Amino acid sequence: MTGRGTERARVVRTYPGEPTATTCDRSAPPLGRSSLRAAIAVALTSLFVVGLLLPAGVVPSGTSGAQPAPRSTPGPSVGVPASSFPTPIQHVFVVVLENAARSTVEQKGPYMVSLAQRYAQATEYYAICHPSAPNYLAMTGGVGHQCGSDAWNVYNTTSIADLLESGGRTWAAYDESMPTACDTTDAYPYAVKHNPFVYYADIVDNASRCAAHDGNFTAWSTALASGQVPNFALFTPNLTDDGHDTSVGTADTWLHGWLSPLLNESFFASSVFFVTYDESVNDNTGYNGTMGGHVFFAAVSPYAKTGYNLTANASHYSLLSTVEWLLGVGNTGQHDGTSSFPPLRDLFAFPTEYTVGGVVRAADTLAPIAGARVGLSGVGNATTGATGTFSFAATNGSYRLTVAADGFLPNTTPLQVAGAPVELNVTLARAPTPTYAITGTVTDRATGEWITGALVSLNATVSNRSNRTGAYDLAAPNGTYTLDASAPGFAAAEAVVTVAGAPAGVDFALDRLPSAVYSLSGRVTAASSGVPIEGAEVTTSSGDLAVTNASGGFLLAIPNGSYRVTAAAAGFVPQNASVDVAGSDRTLDFALVTLSNGSGENSTPLSLNLTAAPTDPSVGESSHLTAAVSGGTPPYETRWDFGDGTNASGGAVAHAYAQPGRYQVTVVVTDAGGQVARASTVISVDAPESPAPPPPSSAAGPSAGAFSPIAAALLAAAAIALGIADVGLVRSLRRSRARASRATARSPGSTRG
């Protein structure tokens, strides 16, 4: 290819449904002016109808309101999710040099030879035809358009760019020395004939798409610096660096300086650089219809077989098939999709992968959990379906499998892949429901005094008695509940409380019962000194309870009847008395005798100190509780009530709670002489942290009844396109007439690009 100019004599557009081009397609029919005008008229009408039918605010499926509608890709294409790649290679780069036979490269390209020896090469690799342009089109579109010509023509056929975008991959073309993005005018040392993507109609006719993908080497430097390395890139050096106007030695020196630093970049670990030549010189050899000559081809990748020589026939069509296979994007349906030009798989050696899979189930019911989020360290993430299954592909090594689901505790399990599939079924325990405190006091409405021993129940299931200061303490998860408070001699009261992520409180003021209930009151004192005993418990045979105040006084409200009344206090001998209530209030005093230690001497009062650590454990974490006893008469009997329906005995115990909440722990110690001591504390149990659920997706619905803004934009674009087409046709006709005039003044000749 000695010529530097690029001919733009005709615009060739082929359409799906036309006969498939041969391996070397030397001609294609131009699109006439009348045909183009007819096509634009049909398009304009279609856009108008679509605009009328499309309601305002409707966004095509898969896009947001701020994004353009997906571009329609001509020709067959197959896409795959962007999250999966068929091989560990996720970046494919093609570097094309110019006009040299393989034998010349072997003699004058020491760096390229070293790459082939260190990595892998195809020793029987052939270009499609002559000159340059058809070879670049074969590499990117699978069709040998315009063999024999470097003219700039535009084709409406599928390219690798369409497949990449449909498959969720990123791509770019980097043309050294190109003045502006997507430039279709020669500007030495940049040549349009080495920039194949401006030959595809759906790229060059879409200015924003073309400019976003077709740039110069400055654009590559920017992508490299920002870490935005595309999944596919085509690199075409300028006419000096590619050897076109210089030599193989010049191209080899340039490649060494440009490529060597890139092999040290982190992205190279998942990349391959294919280095080849567009065509040979003075060589028309090939196979299966190709005739562009024997050229150099090397695969530079961490996954290339070291020093491997692929001796099977291959070509630029094989290169395209290999790119499509590595990136998982299907094929164009042209020569890259045939058995004659398969992917060059033998150039690579990938690590063997094994399946890691299983089922996620609920631990209590063993039912599959759908929507569980499963992650395998270093491999990826997955979400279980209706059957709770998950699956990954992993090479030999050590991994961590993490599983989380809404309403369940997360699970992390280490695993080892060692030359065989791994089946790992995971069960998740349900996360305990968080509970919140419901507290308050119970008082006598008439006097304002605290009521001790009042029973406060939650939905008639969970209950707690008020203490000496009238306080009660319950716990419940979020919800609305009915609280009932009752006490002997008082009318029961009811209240509704709502728990909403925070503690709640309800105070009760109880009304005394009518006169049919009578009071039983009195005082409890020490028999030896007459000193009032505070905190003594006065109980009746019917279960009524009162606790004496600082003056030793107590008050019970009981109906008519005969009762056995007991007064008991720490350090004193309990005393019993009988009383009949018959239509009037009664009084009853107690004088308690101090306990003896068995030798005739009075024993010291029984003392109890309760300690707990920690007082705020998490679910499943043990609290250690100790009852330190002094005084009284040994031995001691120690009994524990943990507030969750479980009990224990002993001076020191440990207890772990299965549910979060606030629990009142009570310990009762009785000595050999009958003295009783009690102590209580509250344990607050925290819920474990659970993983945050994925953010919910949002969807915008259409609004009907309004003319679509999209329709207006489409009509405006169509009108502009019609005007541009008319101007372009006029210019094209003028150029054609000028070429015809020049053609009559000179005999035809051929050049090689």
C-alpha positions in Angstrom: 0.0 0.0 0.0 2.1 2.8 -1.3 -0.7 5.4 -1.8 -1.4 7.9 1.0 -4.7 9.3 -0.3 -8.1 7.8 0.5 -10.7 7.6 -2.2 -14.3 8.6 -1.2 -15.9 8.0 -4.6 -18.9 6.1 -3.5 -21.1 5.2 -0.6 -21.8 1.5 -0.4 -24.5 0.3 1.9 -25.4 -3.4 2.2 -28.5 -4.5 4.1 -29.6 -7.6 6.0 -31.3 -10.0 3.6 -28.9 -9.3 0.7 -26.8 -12.2 -0.6 -23.8 -12.9 1.7 -20.5 -11.5 0.4 -17.9 -13.9 -0.8 -14.6 -14.2 1.2 -13.2 -11.5 -1.0 -16.1 -9.3 -2.0 -14.7 -6.9 -4.6 -17.9 -4.9 -5.3 -21.2 -3.9 -3.7 -24.0 -1.8 -5.3 -24.2 1.9 -4.4 -27.4 3.3 -3.0 -28.9 5.7 -5.6 -30.4 9.1 -4.8 -33.9 8.1 -5.4 -33.6 5.0 -3.3 -32.1 7.0 -0.4 -34.9 9.6 -0.6 -37.5 6.9 -0.6 -35.9 5.2 2.4 -35.8 8.5 4.3 -39.4 9.2 3.5 -40.4 5.8 4.9 -38.3 6.4 8.0 -39.9 9.8 8.5 -43.4 8.4 8.3 -42.5 5.6 10.7 -41.0 8.0 13.2 -44.2 10.1 13.0 -46.4 7.1 13.6 -44.2 5.8 16.5 -44.3 9.3 18.1 -48.0 9.4 18.0 -48.4 5.9 19.5 -45.8 6.3 22.2 -47.3 8.0 25.4 -45.3 10.8 26.9 -43.0 9.6 29.7 -42.7 6.1 28.4 -39.1 4.9 28.5 -38.0 1.8 26.6 -37.5 -1.3 28.8 -34.1 -1.5 30.4 -33.4 2.3 30.4 -34.1 5.1 32.9 -35.8 8.3 32.0 -32.4 10.1 31.7 -31.0 7.6 29.2 -31.5 7.3 25.4 -33.4 4.3 24.0 -31.2 1.3 23.1 -29.7 1.4 19.6 -30.9 -1.2 17.1 -28.1 -3.3 15.9 -28.3 -4.6 12.3 -27.7 -8.2 11.5 -27.5 -11.2 13.8 -25.9 -10.8 17.2 -25.8 -12.8 20.4 -25.3 -11.0 23.8 -24.4 -12.4 27.3 -24.6 -10.7 30.7 -21.6 -8.4 31.3 -20.9 -10.1 34.6 -19.8 -13.3 33.0 -16.9 -14.1 30.8 -16.2 -17.5 29.2 -12.5 -17.4 30.2 -10.4 -15.5 32.7 -9.5 -13.0 29.8 -11.6 -9.9 30.1 -9.6 -7.5 27.8 -8.7 -8.2 24.2 -6.5 -5.8 22.3 -5.6 -6.1 18.6 -2.4 -4.3 17.3 -2.1 -4.1 13.5 1.1 -3.3 11.7 1.6 -2.8 8.0 2.7 -4.6 4.9 5.3 -7.3 5.7 5.6 -11.0 5.1 6.1 -13.3 8.0 9.6 -14.2 6.8 10.6 -10.6 6.9 9.4 -10.2 10.4 11.3 -13.2 11.5 14.5 -11.7 10.0 14.1 -8.0 11.0 11.7 -7.9 14.0 13.6 -9.2 17.0 11.1 -8.0 19.6 8.2 -9.5 17.8 10.1 -12.8 17.5 10.8 -12.7 21.2 7.1 -12.2 22.0 6.2 -15.3 19.8 8.8 -17.3 21.7 7.8 -16.2 25.1 4.1 -16.5 24.6 2.3 -18.2 21.6 2.0 -17.7 17.8 0.1 -18.9 14.8 2.7 -19.9 12.2 0.2 -20.4 9.3 -1.7 -17.2 9.6 -3.0 -15.4 6.4 -4.4 -12.0 5.4 -7.7 -12.0 3.5 -6.8 -10.1 0.4 -5.2 -6.8 -0.8 -4.9 -3.9 0.0 -5.4 -2.7 3.7 -9.0 -1.7 4.1 -10.6 -5.1 3.4 -8.3 -6.8 5.9 -9.3 -4.3 8.7 -13.0 -4.9 7.8 -12.4 -8.7 7.9 -10.9 -8.4 11.5 -13.9 -6.3 12.7 -16.9 -7.5 10.7 -16.2 -10.9 9.3 -16.6 -9.8 5.6 -13.9 -9.1 3.1 -15.6 -6.0 1.6 -14.0 -4.2 -1.3 -11.0 -6.5 -2.0 -8.8 -4.5 -4.3 -9.7 -1.1 -3.0 -8.8 1.2 -0.1 -11.7 3.5 -0.8 -13.7 4.8 2.1 -17.1 3.2 1.7 -19.9 2.9 4.3 -21.5 -0.5 5.0 -24.7 -1.3 6.8 -23.4 -4.6 8.3 -22.9 -5.9 11.8 -19.5 -5.3 13.4 -17.7 -6.5 16.5 -18.7 -3.2 18.0 -22.4 -4.1 17.8 -21.8 -7.4 19.4 -19.8 -5.9 22.2 -22.4 -3.3 23.1 -25.2 -5.9 22.9 -23.2 -8.2 25.2 -22.6 -5.4 27.8 -18.9 -5.0 26.9 -16.9 -1.8 26.4 -14.9 -1.1 23.3 -12.7 1.5 21.6 -10.6 2.1 18.5 -7.3 4.0 19.0 -5.8 5.5 15.8 -2.4 7.2 16.3 -2.1 10.8 14.9 -5.9 11.0 14.1 -6.6 14.8 14.4 -10.1 14.5 15.8 -12.3 11.7 17.0 -13.9 9.6 14.2 -12.0 11.5 11.5 -12.9 10.4 7.9 -10.3 12.6 6.2 -6.6 11.6 5.7 -4.2 13.8 7.6 -0.7 12.3 7.3 0.5 10.2 9.0 -3.1 9.2 9.8 -4.9 7.2 7.2 -8.6 6.5 7.1 -8.1 3.2 5.4 -6.6 1.8 8.6 -9.6 2.9 10.7 -12.3 0.3 9.9 -15.0 1.5 12.3 -15.7 4.6 10.2 -16.7 2.2 7.4 -19.8 1.0 9.4 -23.0 3.0 8.9 -24.4 2.6 12.4 -21.2 4.0 13.8 -20.0 6.7 11.4 -23.6 8.0 10.9 -24.1 8.3 14.7 -21.8 11.2 15.6 -22.0 10.8 19.4 -21.5 7.0 19.3 -18.6 7.3 16.9 -16.9 10.1 18.9 -17.3 8.1 22.1 -15.5 5.1 20.8 -13.2 6.1 17.9 -10.3 8.2 19.2 -6.6 8.7 19.0 -3.7 7.5 21.2 -4.4 10.4 23.6 -7.8 8.9 24.3 -6.0 5.6 25.2 -3.7 7.4 27.6 -6.7 8.9 29.3 -8.4 5.5 29.6 -5.2 4.0 31.0 -4.7 6.7 33.5 -8.3 6.6 34.7 -8.4 2.8 34.9 -11.2 2.6 32.3 -9.6 0.0 30.1 -12.1 -1.3 27.6 -12.9 -5.0 27.1 -11.9 -4.7 23.4 -9.6 -2.2 21.6 -8.1 -2.0 18.1 -4.8 -0.1 18.0 -3.5 1.2 14.6 -0.2 3.1 14.7 0.4 5.9 12.2 2.0 5.3 8.7 5.5 5.8 10.2 5.2 3.6 13.3 3.3 0.8 11.7 6.0 0.2 9.1 3.8 1.3 6.2 6.1 4.1 5.1 9.2 2.9 6.9 10.3 -0.7 7.7 9.7 -3.8 9.8 12.6 -2.6 12.0 10.9 0.7 12.7 7.6 -1.0 13.5 9.5 -3.5 15.8 11.2 -0.7 17.7 7.9 1.2 18.1 6.1 -1.9 19.4 8.8 -2.6 21.9 8.6 0.9 23.4 4.8 1.0 23.4 3.9 -2.6 24.4 6.6 -3.4 27.0 5.3 -1.0 29.8 1.7 -2.3 29.3 2.7 -5.8 30.1 3.5 -4.6 33.6 0.1 -3.0 34.1 -2.3 -4.8 36.5 -5.0 -5.2 33.8 -2.6 -7.4 31.8 -3.3 -10.2 34.3 -6.7 -10.7 32.5 -5.7 -9.5 29.0 -4.4 -10.6 25.6 -2.6 -8.5 23.0 -2.9 -9.9 19.5 -0.1 -8.6 17.3 -0.4 -9.1 13.5 0.0 -7.5 10.1 -2.8 -6.4 7.8 -1.3 -8.1 4.7 1.9 -9.4 3.2 3.7 -7.8 0.2 4.0 -9.5 -3.2 2.3 -12.6 -1.8 -1.2 -13.8 -2.6 -1.1 -17.1 -0.7 -4.0 -18.1 1.6 -6.6 -20.8 2.2 -10.4 -21.1 2.0 -10.6 -18.2 -0.4 -8.2 -15.9 1.4 -5.3 -14.5 -0.6 -3.7 -11.7 1.4 -0.4 -13.5 2.0 1.5 -15.2 4.9 1.8 -12.8 7.9 3.0 -12.7 11.5 0.6 -13.4 14.4 1.3 -13.6 18.1 -0.9 -13.9 21.2 0.7 -12.1 24.2 -1.1 -13.1 27.4 -0.5 -14.6 30.8 -2.8 -17.4 29.6 -0.9 -18.0 26.3 0.9 -21.3 26.1 4.6 -20.6 26.5 6.5 -21.0 23.2 3.5 -22.6 21.5 3.3 -22.7 17.7 -0.2 -23.2 16.3 0.3 -24.8 12.9 -3.3 -24.9 11.8 -4.4 -22.5 9.1 -5.8 -19.2 10.5 -6.7 -15.8 9.2 -8.2 -12.4 10.1 -11.6 -14.2 10.2 -10.1 -16.6 12.8 -8.9 -13.5 14.8 -12.5 -12.1 14.9 -13.8 -15.5 16.0 -11.3 -15.6 18.8 -12.2 -12.2 20.0 -15.9 -13.1 20.1 -15.2 -16.4 21.9 -13.0 -14.8 24.6 -15.5 -12.0 25.3 -18.6 -14.2 25.0 -20.5 -12.0 22.5 -21.6 -14.4 19.8 -20.8 -13.7 16.1 -21.8 -11.5 13.2 -23.1 -14.5 11.2 -20.5 -14.0 8.5 -17.2 -15.9 8.0 -16.5 -15.6 11.8 -19.4 -17.9 12.4 -18.3 -20.8 10.2 -16.3 -23.9 10.9 -13.7 -22.8 8.3 -12.5 -20.0 10.6 -12.9 -21.2 14.2 -11.5 -19.5 17.3 -7.8 -20.1 18.0 -8.5 -21.8 21.3 -5.2 -23.9 21.3 -3.2 -20.7 21.8 -4.4 -20.6 25.4 -4.1 -22.7 28.6 -6.7 -21.8 31.2 -6.9 -23.2 34.7 -9.4 -26.0 35.3 -12.5 -24.7 37.1 -14.8 -26.8 39.3 -18.4 -26.2 40.3 -19.1 -24.9 43.8 -22.8 -25.1 44.5 -25.5 -26.1 46.9 -28.8 -25.1 48.4 -29.6 -22.5 51.0 -32.3 -23.6 53.5 -34.0 -22.4 56.7 -32.5 -24.2 59.7 -35.9 -24.7 61.5 -38.0 -25.9 58.5 -35.3 -26.9 56.0 -37.4 -25.0 53.4 -35.3 -23.5 50.5 -34.7 -19.8 50.8 -35.2 -17.8 47.6 -33.4 -14.5 47.2 -30.5 -15.4 49.5 -27.3 -13.4 48.7 -24.4 -15.8 48.2 -20.8 -14.7 47.7 -17.7 -16.7 47.0 -14.5 -14.8 47.9 -12.5 -13.8 44.8 -15.1 -15.3 42.4 -18.3 -13.3 42.6 -21.9 -13.1 43.9 -25.1 -14.8 43.1 -28.8 -14.8 44.3 -30.7 -18.0 44.9 -33.8 -18.8 43.0 -37.0 -20.4 44.1 -35.3 -23.7 44.8 -32.6 -22.0 47.0 -29.8 -23.2 44.7 -26.5 -21.3 43.9 -23.5 -22.2 41.7 -20.0 -20.8 41.0 -17.0 -22.0 39.0 -13.7 -21.8 40.8 -10.2 -23.1 40.4 -8.3 -25.0 43.1 -7.8 -22.9 46.2 -9.2 -21.7 49.5 -12.4 -19.6 49.6 -15.0 -18.2 51.9 -18.7 -18.7 51.1 -20.9 -16.0 52.7 -24.7 -16.3 52.7 -27.2 -13.7 53.9 -30.9 -13.5 53.6 -33.6 -11.1 55.0 -34.9 -12.4 58.3 -32.0 -14.8 58.9 -28.6 -14.6 60.6 -25.7 -14.5 58.1 -23.4 -17.5 57.6 -19.7 -17.6 56.5 -18.1 -21.0 55.7 -14.5 -21.7 54.6 -14.1 -24.2 51.8 -11.4 -25.8 49.7 -11.5 -26.6 46.0 -9.0 -29.4 45.3 -9.5 -31.0 41.9 -13.2 -31.8 42.3 -16.6 -30.1 42.5 -17.7 -28.9 45.9 -21.3 -29.3 47.1 -22.0 -27.2 50.2 -25.5 -26.9 51.5 -26.1 -24.0 53.9 -28.7 -23.6 56.6 -29.5 -20.2 58.1 -30.9 -19.6 61.5 -33.7 -17.1 61.8 -32.8 -13.8 63.2 -34.4 -13.1 66.6 -37.1 -10.4 66.5 -35.8 -7.4 68.4 -37.8 -6.4 71.5 -38.2 -3.2 73.3 -39.0 -2.4 77.0 -42.5 -1.5 78.1 -42.3 0.0 81.6 -44.4 2.1 84.0 -45.8 2.3 87.5 -49.0 1.1 89.3 -50.4 3.5 91.9 -53.5 4.0 94.1 -55.5 6.7 92.4 -57.0 7.8 95.7 -53.7 8.3 97.6 -51.1 8.3 94.9 -49.2 5.6 96.8 -47.3 2.8 94.9 -49.0 -0.5 94.7 -46.7 -3.4 95.4 -47.3 -6.8 93.8 -49.8 -5.5 91.1 -50.0 -7.9 88.2 -49.4 -6.3 84.8 -50.0 -8.6 81.8 -49.3 -8.2 78.1 -52.0 -9.6 75.8 -52.9 -11.9 78.7 -49.7 -13.9 78.0 -46.6 -12.2 79.4 -46.8 -10.7 82.9 -44.7 -9.0 85.6 -45.5 -7.8 89.1 -44.8 -4.3 90.3 -42.0 -3.9 92.9 -41.9 -1.9 96.1 -41.9 1.4 94.1 -44.9 0.2 92.0 -42.7 -0.2 88.9 -43.1 -3.1 86.4 -40.9 -4.1 83.4 -42.0 -6.0 80.3 -40.5 -6.5 76.8 -42.1 -7.0 73.3 -41.3 -6.6 69.6 -42.9 -4.0 67.4 -46.7 -4.1 67.5 -49.8 -2.9 69.3 -50.7 -4.6 72.6 -53.3 -4.6 75.4 -51.9 -4.1 78.9 -53.9 -5.2 81.9 -53.1 -4.1 85.5 -54.7 -5.7 88.6 -54.1 -5.7 92.3 -56.0 -7.1 95.3 -58.6 -4.5 96.5 -58.4 -2.5 93.3 -60.4 -2.6 90.1 -58.4 -3.9 87.1 -57.4 -1.3 84.4 -56.6 -1.7 80.7 -54.5 0.3 78.3 -53.3 0.0 74.7 -49.7 0.5 73.9 -47.8 0.6 70.5 -44.2 -0.4 70.2 -42.5 1.1 67.2 -38.7 0.6 67.4 -38.3 2.2 70.8 -39.2 1.6 74.4 -42.8 2.5 75.4 -44.3 3.3 78.8 -47.8 3.2 80.4 -48.6 4.2 84.0 -51.7 2.8 85.8 -53.7 4.5 88.6 -56.1 1.9 90.0 -59.4 2.6 91.7 -60.2 0.9 95.0 -62.9 -1.7 94.9 -66.4 -0.9 96.5 -67.0 -1.5 100.2 -67.8 -5.2 99.7 -64.0 -5.5 99.9 -62.5 -4.7 103.4 -59.1 -3.7 104.5 -56.8 -5.8 106.6 -54.1 -3.6 108.0 -51.6 -3.6 110.7 -47.9 -3.3 111.6 -45.0 -5.7 111.8 -42.4 -5.1 114.5 -39.4 -6.8 116.2 -40.6 -8.6 119.3 -37.5 -7.8 121.2 -37.3 -4.1 120.6 -40.7 -3.0 119.1 -38.8 -1.5 116.1 -40.9 -1.4 112.9 -39.7 -4.0 110.3 -39.6 -2.5 106.8 -39.9 -4.9 103.8 -41.6 -7.7 105.6 -44.0 -9.7 103.4 -47.5 -10.2 104.6 -49.4 -12.9 102.7 -52.9 -14.5 102.9 -53.9 -18.0 102.2 -55.8 -16.7 99.2 -52.6 -15.3 97.6 -52.8 -11.7 98.6 -49.5 -9.9 99.2 -48.4 -6.7 100.9 -45.0 -5.4 101.8 -44.5 -3.3 104.9 -43.4 0.3 104.6 -40.9 2.2 106.7 -43.2 2.3 109.7 -43.8 -1.4 109.4 -47.4 -0.9 108.2 -49.2 -3.0 105.6 -52.6 -2.9 103.9 -54.5 -5.6 102.2 -58.0 -5.4 100.6 -59.9 -8.7 100.9 -63.5 -9.8 100.8 -65.4 -11.5 103.5 -63.8 -14.8 104.5 -61.5 -16.7 106.8 -57.8 -16.3 106.2 -54.5 -17.6 107.4 -52.1 -14.6 107.4 -48.3 -15.0 107.5 -45.7 -12.3 108.2 -42.1 -13.0 107.2 -38.9 -10.9 107.3 -35.2 -11.7 106.9 -33.6 -12.5 110.2 -36.9 -13.3 111.9 -39.0 -16.3 112.6 -42.1 -16.2 110.4 -45.4 -15.7 112.3 -48.9 -17.0 111.4 -52.3 -15.7 112.4 -55.9 -16.4 111.6 -58.4 -13.7 110.9 -62.0 -13.6 109.9 -63.4 -10.8 107.7 -67.1 -10.4 108.1 -68.4 -7.1 106.7 -65.9 -4.8 108.3 -62.3 -3.8 108.2 -59.8 -5.7 110.4 -56.4 -5.0 111.9 -53.7 -7.5 112.7 -50.3 -6.8 114.1 -47.2 -9.0 114.2 -44.2 -9.1 116.6 -41.5 -11.2 115.0 -38.9 -13.1 117.0 -35.3 -12.9 115.9 -33.9 -16.1 114.5 -31.5 -18.1 116.7 -28.3 -19.7 115.4 -29.0 -23.0 117.2 -26.8 -22.3 120.2 -29.2 -20.0 121.9 -27.7 -16.9 120.4 -29.4 -14.8 117.9 -27.9 -15.2 114.3 -26.9 -12.2 112.3 -29.3 -11.0 109.6 -29.0 -12.8 106.2 -27.4 -10.4 103.6 -27.2 -10.9 99.8 -25.3 -9.1 97.1 -26.0 -9.9 93.4 -23.5 -9.2 90.7 -23.7 -9.8 86.9 -21.3 -9.4 84.0 -21.9 -8.5 81.4 -25.3 -6.9 81.9 -25.7 -6.2 78.1 -24.8 -9.4 76.4 -25.7 -10.3 72.8 -27.9 -13.2 71.9 -26.1 -16.5 72.7 -23.4 -14.7 74.9 -23.4 -15.9 78.6 -23.8 -13.6 81.6 -22.1 -14.7 84.7 -24.1 -14.1 87.9 -22.9 -14.5 91.5 -24.9 -14.4 94.7 -22.6 -13.3 97.6 -24.2 -14.3 100.9 -23.3 -13.2 104.4 -24.9 -13.6 107.8 -27.7 -15.9 108.6 -27.1 -19.6 109.4 -25.4 -21.9 106.9 -25.9 -23.9 104.8 -27.7 -21.7 102.2 -30.1 -22.7 99.5 -29.8 -20.4 96.4 -32.4 -20.4 93.7 -32.3 -18.4 90.4 -35.1 -17.2 88.1 -33.7 -15.9 84.8 -36.9 -14.2 83.7 -37.1 -16.2 80.5 -38.9 -19.2 82.0 -35.7 -21.0 83.1 -34.3 -21.6 86.6 -31.1 -22.7 88.2 -29.5 -23.2 91.6 -26.1 -22.5 93.1 -24.1 -19.5 94.3 -22.5 -18.8 90.9 -24.2 -19.5 87.5 -23.9 -18.5 83.9 -26.9 -18.1 81.5 -27.2 -17.2 77.8 -30.4 -15.8 76.3 -31.8 -17.0 73.0 -33.8 -13.9 72.2 -33.0 -10.2 72.6 -34.9 -8.1 75.2 -34.9 -7.0 78.8 -35.0 -9.8 81.5 -35.4 -9.4 85.3 -33.1 -11.9 87.0 -34.2 -12.8 90.6 -32.1 -14.8 93.2 -33.7 -16.1 96.5 -31.4 -17.4 99.3 -32.8 -19.3 102.3 -30.5 -20.1 105.2 -30.8 -23.1 107.7 -32.7 -21.0 110.1 -35.4 -20.0 107.6 -34.2 -16.5 106.8 -34.9 -15.4 103.2 -33.1 -12.8 101.2 -33.9 -11.7 97.7 -32.1 -9.6 95.0 -32.9 -8.7 91.4 -31.2 -7.1 88.4 -32.1 -6.5 84.8 -30.1 -8.0 81.8 -30.5 -6.3 78.5 -29.8 -8.6 75.6 -28.8 -7.1 72.2 -29.7 -8.6 68.9 -26.9 -9.5 66.5 -26.3 -7.3 63.4 -27.8 -8.7 60.2 -26.7 -7.7 56.6 -28.5 -4.8 55.0 -30.9 -5.9 52.2 -30.2 -4.8 48.7 -31.6 -1.5 47.8 -35.1 -1.8 46.2 -35.3 -1.2 42.5 -37.5 1.6 41.2 -39.6 1.7 38.1 -41.3 4.6 36.5 -44.6 4.1 34.9 -45.9 5.9 31.8 -48.2 8.8 31.8 -50.8 8.6 29.1 -52.7 11.2 27.3 -49.8 13.5 26.3 -47.8 13.8 23.1 -44.5 12.2 23.8 -41.3 14.4 24.0 -39.6 11.4 22.3 -41.9 11.8 19.4 -41.1 15.4 19.0 -37.3 14.7 19.2 -37.7 11.9 16.6 -39.5 14.1 14.2 -36.9 16.9 14.5 -34.1 14.4 14.0 -35.8 13.0 10.9 -36.3 16.4 9.4 -32.6 17.3 10.0 -31.5 13.9 8.6 -33.6 14.5 5.4 -31.9 17.9 4.9 -28.4 16.5 5.5 -29.1 13.7 3.1 -30.1 16.1 0.3 -26.9 18.1 0.9 -24.8 14.9 1.0 -26.3 13.7 -2.2 -25.6 16.9 -4.0 -22.0 16.8 -2.9 -21.7 13.1 -3.8 -23.0 13.8 -7.3 -20.5 16.6 -7.8 -17.6 14.4 -6.7 -18.8 11.6 -9.0 -18.9 14.0 -11.9 -15.5 15.3 -11.1 -14.0 11.8 -10.9 -15.6 10.8 -14.1 -14.1 13.9 -15.8 -10.6 13.0 -14.3 -11.0 9.3 -15.3 -11.4 10.3 -19.0 -8.1 12.2 -18.8 -6.0 9.3 -17.5 -5.7 5.5 -17.9 -6.7 3.4 -14.8 -4.1 2.1 -12.5 -3.9 0.1 -9.3 -2.0 0.7 -6.1 -1.5 -1.4 -3.0 -2.5 0.2 0.3 
